[in-house]
Amino acid sequence: MNEPSKRSTVYFEPEVHQALRLKAAYTHRSVSDLVNEAVRSILHEDQEDLAAYADRVNEPTLTYEELLNDLKAHGKI
């Protein structure tokens, strides 16, 4: 069972709003569809970032000073 869509007021910069309306017309989609797709895309990216962080949480950390000392020891700086 689908929950009805929620309504929200969003303020766009005039140029962004114009571009969004033109894209909606060009793609035969609604502005709401485009905004929902963009938000879902951003949320998906956040989920991927959090998963990548979780995968690396147990990696050893290195302080900035240790990094510089390592670079110097290996002739990089």
Buried (B, 14 or more C-beta within 10 A) or exposed (E): EEEEEEEEEEEEEEEEEEEBEEEBEEEEEEBEEBBEEEEEEEEEEEEEEEEEEEEEEEEEEEEEEEEEEEEEEEEEE
